[in-house]
Amino acid sequence: EDQVTQSPEALRLQEGESSSLNCSYTVSGLRGLFWYRQDPGKGPEFLFTLYSAGEEKEKERLKATLTKKESFLHITAPKPEDSATYLCAVQAYRDSNYQLIWGAGTKLIIKP
Amino acid sequence: KAGVTQTPRYLIKTRGQQVTLSCSPISGHRSVSWYQQTPGQGLQFLFEYFSETQRNKGNFPGRFSGRQFSNSRSEMNVSTLELGDSALYLCASSPGQGARQPQHFGDGTRLSIL
């Protein structure tokens, strides 16, 4: 069964303390993996797309990587404004169509 | 460039009523997808519309329906509302259907059922 699992559920860091969020997946025929950020009361905001193992994308303090079984979102020297829920989604082939399968998210809290 | 616009932002209804939510996609985007987001279930896919046709459907009862207009705007309708329908309903648009481009989300409609 297609599944996306994110860990940890929640992560509290001090400002400047680097860490990584994990997104592991079991899908057949991976076509793409997406990372989003969601602030309270807002819709998810697109961050990155990764298409193949070994691919990496960077944006400011964020770096996303992809292997055949999981993706990591590395956060370097985070600031309080990086606090949000980070969502991972995998595009999988299901019911004769491509659908996004979503993880439950990691709630990141950066303390000043 | 304007983002995805959803109206209304908040809605309160009672059990048994029906509701219609609206979504205007990013200009030039032809695919619109709808999601239900709850604390317990996370993001659940409802359906996707492209060129006024439903192309993809999630595992929701027939009380949930939608449509898309020729200008790509979309509406979602929920009939015979139940308490469990309380959720944030999100609309997302992308340039093409089932494509590998990322979806861009609106800020959602918060639906509360009393």
Interface residues (C-beta under 8 A of the other chain):
Chain A: R31 G32 F34 Y36 G41 K42 G43 P44 E45 F46 T49 Y51 L87 A89 Q91 D95 N97 Y98 Q99 L100 W102 G103 A104 G105
Chain B: V4 Q6 S33 G42 L43 Q44 F45 R55 N56 K57 G58 L90 A92 G98 R100 Q101 P102 Q103 H104 F105 G106 D107 G108
